[in-house]
Amino acid sequence: MAFYVKKIGLTRWFKETFLGIEEKVVRNRTKKGTYVADDKSTKDINEAYKTINIKKKKKKKWNLP
């Protein structure tokens, strides 16, 4: 499902409200686990950070007698 969300380009509000997905910005890492540095030749793109989608946890409903 996360693949389709990225492909379509839905708004943050729609993802949070209807799909239960929250966006989070985290540091990008290599295969070894070290941080990736920003490439200075690309002014408009920051390679050091990436956006990931996290599925929100649903609240439990209590059944009272």
DSSP file (Angstrom, degrees, kcal/mol; ACC not computed):
  #  RESIDUE AA STRUCTURE BP1 BP2  ACC     N-H-->O    O-->H-N    N-H-->O    O-->H-N    TCO  KAPPA ALPHA  PHI   PSI    X-CA   Y-CA   Z-CA
    1    1 A M     >        0   0    0      0, 0.0     4,-1.9     0, 0.0     3,-0.3   0.000 360.0 360.0 360.0 -38.1    0.0    0.0    0.0
    2    2 A A  H  >  +     0   0    0      1,-0.2     4,-1.9     2,-0.2     5,-0.2   0.833 360.0  59.1 -62.2 -31.5    2.8    2.4    0.8
    3    3 A F  H  > S+     0   0    0      1,-0.2     4,-1.8     2,-0.2    -1,-0.2   0.921 106.8  45.7 -62.7 -44.3    4.1    2.0   -2.8
    4    4 A Y  H  > S+     0   0    0     -3,-0.3     4,-2.2     1,-0.2     5,-0.2   0.857 108.7  56.3 -68.9 -35.7    0.8    3.2   -4.2
    5    5 A V  H  X>S+     0   0    0     -4,-1.9     4,-1.6     1,-0.2     5,-0.9   0.907 110.6  44.4 -63.5 -42.0    0.6    6.2   -1.9
    6    6 A K  H  <5S+     0   0    0     -4,-1.9    -1,-0.2     1,-0.2    -2,-0.2   0.878 113.2  51.8 -68.8 -37.7    4.0    7.4   -3.0
    7    7 A K  H  <5S+     0   0    0     -4,-1.8    -2,-0.2     1,-0.2    -1,-0.2   0.882 111.5  44.8 -67.9 -40.8    3.2    6.8   -6.7
    8    8 A I  H  <5S-     0   0    0     -4,-2.2    -1,-0.2    -5,-0.1    -2,-0.2   0.868  99.0-133.7 -76.1 -37.6   -0.1    8.8   -6.7
    9    9 A G  T  <5 -     0   0    0     -4,-1.6    -3,-0.1    -5,-0.2    -4,-0.1   0.927  31.5-174.8  83.8  50.5    1.2   11.8   -4.7
   10   10 A L      < -     0   0    0     -5,-0.9    -1,-0.1     1,-0.1     2,-0.1  -0.372  28.8 -99.2 -76.4 157.5   -1.6   12.2   -2.2
   11   11 A T     >  -     0   0    0      1,-0.1     4,-2.0    -2,-0.1     5,-0.2  -0.345  26.7-116.6 -74.5 158.5   -1.7   15.2    0.2
   12   12 A R  H  > S+     0   0    0      1,-0.2     4,-2.3     2,-0.2     5,-0.2   0.887 114.6  54.1 -61.5 -41.1   -0.6   14.8    3.8
   13   13 A W  H  > S+     0   0    0      1,-0.2     4,-2.5     2,-0.2     5,-0.3   0.913 108.5  48.3 -61.3 -44.4   -4.1   15.6    5.2
   14   14 A F  H  >>S+     0   0    0      1,-0.2     4,-2.3     2,-0.2     5,-1.0   0.904 111.3  50.5 -63.5 -42.3   -5.7   12.8    3.1
   15   15 A K  I  X>S+     0   0    0     -4,-2.0     6,-2.2     1,-0.2     5,-0.9   0.920 115.1  42.3 -62.0 -44.6   -3.1   10.2    4.1
   16   16 A E  I  <5S+     0   0    0     -4,-2.3    -2,-0.2     4,-0.2    -1,-0.2   0.895 120.5  41.2 -70.3 -40.1   -3.5   11.0    7.8
   17   17 A T  I  <5S+     0   0    0     -4,-2.5    -2,-0.2    -5,-0.2    -3,-0.2   0.942 130.5  16.5 -76.2 -49.3   -7.3   11.2    7.8
   18   18 A F  I  <5S+     0   0    0     -4,-2.3    -3,-0.2    -5,-0.3    -2,-0.1   0.799 132.0  35.6-101.2 -32.1   -8.4    8.4    5.5
   19   19 A L  I  <<S-     0   0    0     -5,-1.0    -3,-0.2    -4,-0.6    -4,-0.1   0.627  93.3-128.3 -99.9 -14.7   -5.5    6.0    5.2
   20   20 A G      < +     0   0    0     -5,-0.9    36,-3.3    -6,-0.3     2,-0.4   0.850  60.1 139.1  71.8  34.0   -4.0    6.3    8.7
   21   21 A I  E     -A   55   0A   0     -6,-2.2     2,-0.4    34,-0.2    -1,-0.2  -0.941  36.0-161.0-116.4 132.5   -0.5    7.1    7.4
   22   22 A E  E     -A   54   0A   0     32,-3.6    32,-3.3    -2,-0.4     2,-0.3  -0.921  14.0-134.8-112.4 137.3    1.8    9.7    9.0
   23   23 A E  E     -A   53   0A   0     -2,-0.4     2,-0.4    30,-0.2    30,-0.2  -0.716  23.7-177.5 -90.5 140.4    4.8   11.2    7.2
   24   24 A K  E     -A   52   0A   0     28,-2.4    28,-3.0    -2,-0.3     2,-0.5  -1.000  20.7-138.4-139.2 137.2    8.1   11.5    9.1
   25   25 A V  E     +A   51   0A   0     -2,-0.4     2,-0.3    26,-0.2    26,-0.2  -0.847  32.1 169.5 -98.0 125.1   11.4   13.0    7.9
   26   26 A V  E     -A   50   0A   0     24,-2.6    24,-2.6    -2,-0.5     2,-0.2  -0.875  39.7 -89.1-131.4 161.9   14.5   11.0    9.0
   27   27 A R  E     -A   49   0A   0     -2,-0.3     2,-0.3    22,-0.2    22,-0.3  -0.490  44.4-119.8 -71.0 140.5   18.2   11.0    8.2
   28   28 A N        -     0   0    0     20,-3.1     8,-2.1     8,-0.2     2,-0.3  -0.606  30.9-161.5 -81.8 139.8   19.2    8.8    5.2
   29   29 A R  B     -B   35   0B   0     -2,-0.3     6,-0.2     6,-0.2     2,-0.1  -0.881  12.3-127.8-124.2 155.3   21.7    6.0    5.8
   30   30 A T    >   -     0   0    0      4,-2.6     3,-0.6    -2,-0.3     6,-0.1  -0.238  42.9 -91.6 -85.4-177.9   23.9    3.8    3.7
   31   31 A K  T 3  S+     0   0    0      1,-0.2    -1,-0.1     2,-0.1    -2,-0.0   0.819 128.4  54.4 -65.7 -30.0   24.0    0.0    3.7
   32   32 A K  T 3  S-     0   0    0      2,-0.1    -1,-0.2     1,-0.0    -3,-0.0   0.678 120.0-109.7 -77.2 -17.8   26.7    0.1    6.4
   33   33 A G  S <  S+     0   0    0     -3,-0.6     2,-0.2     1,-0.4    -2,-0.1   0.443  74.7 129.6 103.7   1.7   24.6    2.3    8.6
   34   34 A T        -     0   0    0      1,-0.1    -4,-2.6    -5,-0.0    -1,-0.4  -0.534  65.1 -94.4 -86.3 158.3   26.5    5.6    8.3
   35   35 A Y  B     -B   29   0B   0     -6,-0.2     2,-0.4    -2,-0.2    -6,-0.2  -0.382  33.5-123.9 -71.6 147.6   24.8    8.8    7.5
   36   36 A V        -     0   0    0     -8,-2.1    -8,-0.2    12,-0.3     2,-0.2  -0.769  25.2-132.7 -90.4 134.6   24.6   10.1    3.9
   37   37 A A        -     0   0    0     -2,-0.4     2,-0.3     1,-0.1    10,-0.1  -0.499  25.0-100.7 -84.6 157.3   26.0   13.5    3.3
   38   38 A D        -     0   0    0     -2,-0.2     2,-0.6     9,-0.1     8,-0.1  -0.592  31.7-125.2 -77.3 135.9   24.2   16.2    1.2
   39   39 A D    >   -     0   0    0     -2,-0.3     3,-1.0     6,-0.2     6,-0.2  -0.743  15.4-157.4 -83.6 117.8   25.5   16.6   -2.3
   40   40 A K  T 3  S+     0   0    0     -2,-0.6    -1,-0.1     1,-0.2    -2,-0.0   0.678  85.2  68.9 -71.8 -18.1   26.4   20.3   -2.8
   41   41 A S  T 3  S+     0   0    0      1,-0.2     2,-0.8     2,-0.1    -1,-0.2   0.757  92.0  63.9 -74.4 -22.7   26.1   20.2   -6.6
   42   42 A T    <   -     0   0    0     -3,-1.0    -1,-0.2     1,-0.2     5,-0.1  -0.885  64.2-179.4-102.9 107.0   22.3   19.8   -6.3
   43   43 A K  S    S+     0   0    0     -2,-0.8    -1,-0.2     1,-0.2    -2,-0.1   0.849  77.8  43.6 -74.9 -36.2   20.9   22.9   -4.7
   44   44 A D  S    S+     0   0    0      1,-0.0     2,-0.4     2,-0.0    -1,-0.2   0.567 105.5  66.3 -91.9  -8.6   17.2   22.0   -4.6
   45   45 A I        -     0   0    0     -6,-0.2     2,-0.7    -3,-0.1    -6,-0.2  -0.950  62.8-156.7-118.4 132.3   17.5   18.4   -3.4
   46   46 A N    >   -     0   0    0     -2,-0.4     3,-0.7     1,-0.1    -8,-0.1  -0.909   8.4-176.7-107.3 107.3   18.7   17.3    0.1
   47   47 A E  T 3  S+     0   0    0     -2,-0.7    -1,-0.1     1,-0.2   -11,-0.1   0.598  73.7  74.4 -78.2 -11.4   20.0   13.8   -0.1
   48   48 A A  T 3  S+     0   0    0    -21,-0.1   -20,-3.1   -13,-0.1     2,-0.3   0.740  98.3  45.6 -75.4 -22.7   20.8   13.7    3.6
   49   49 A Y  E <   -A   27   0A   0     -3,-0.7     2,-0.3   -22,-0.3   -22,-0.2  -0.897  63.0-175.1-122.8 151.0   17.1   13.4    4.6
   50   50 A K  E     -A   26   0A   0    -24,-2.6   -24,-2.6    -2,-0.3     2,-0.5  -0.968  23.9-122.0-139.7 157.7   14.2   11.2    3.3
   51   51 A T  E     -A   25   0A   0     -2,-0.3     2,-0.3   -26,-0.2   -26,-0.2  -0.866  28.1-172.3-102.9 129.3   10.5   11.1    4.0
   52   52 A I  E     -A   24   0A   0    -28,-3.0   -28,-2.4    -2,-0.5     2,-0.5  -0.865  20.3-127.6-118.2 155.1    9.0    7.8    5.2
   53   53 A N  E     -A   23   0A   0     -2,-0.3     2,-0.4   -30,-0.2   -30,-0.2  -0.893  22.2-167.9-103.3 128.8    5.4    6.7    5.8
   54   54 A I  E     -A   22   0A   0    -32,-3.3   -32,-3.6    -2,-0.5     2,-0.4  -0.964  21.1-127.1-118.0 131.0    4.4    5.3    9.1
   55   55 A K  E     -A   21   0A   0     -2,-0.4   -34,-0.2   -34,-0.2     2,-0.1  -0.628  29.0-124.3 -77.5 129.5    1.1    3.6    9.7
   56   56 A K        -     0   0    0    -36,-3.3     2,-0.3    -2,-0.4    -1,-0.1  -0.421  21.7-115.5 -73.3 146.8   -0.7    5.0   12.7
   57   57 A K        -     0   0    0     -2,-0.1     2,-0.2     1,-0.1    -1,-0.1  -0.641  29.8-122.5 -81.2 139.5   -1.8    2.7   15.5
   58   58 A K        -     0   0    0     -2,-0.3     2,-0.2     1,-0.1    -1,-0.1  -0.558  24.7-112.6 -81.7 146.3   -5.6    2.4   16.0
   59   59 A K        -     0   0    0     -2,-0.2     2,-0.3     1,-0.1    -1,-0.1  -0.565  31.4-119.5 -76.6 139.9   -7.1    3.3   19.4
   60   60 A K        -     0   0    0     -2,-0.2     2,-0.5     1,-0.0    -1,-0.1  -0.605  19.2-139.1 -80.7 139.6   -8.6    0.4   21.3
   61   61 A K        -     0   0    0     -2,-0.3     2,-0.4     2,-0.0    -1,-0.0  -0.860  16.3-135.3 -98.4 131.2  -12.2    0.6   22.1
   62   62 A W        -     0   0    0     -2,-0.5     2,-0.9     1,-0.0     0, 0.0  -0.697   5.6-144.2 -89.3 134.4  -13.1   -0.6   25.5
   63   63 A N        -     0   0    0     -2,-0.4    -1,-0.0     2,-0.0    -2,-0.0  -0.855  20.9-168.7 -97.3 105.2  -16.1   -2.9   25.9
   64   64 A L              0   0    0     -2,-0.9    -2,-0.0     1,-0.1     0, 0.0  -0.738 360.0 360.0 -94.4 142.4  -17.8   -2.0   29.2
   65   65 A P              0   0    0      0, 0.0    -1,-0.1     0, 0.0    -2,-0.0   0.504 360.0 360.0 -71.5 360.0  -20.5   -4.3   30.6
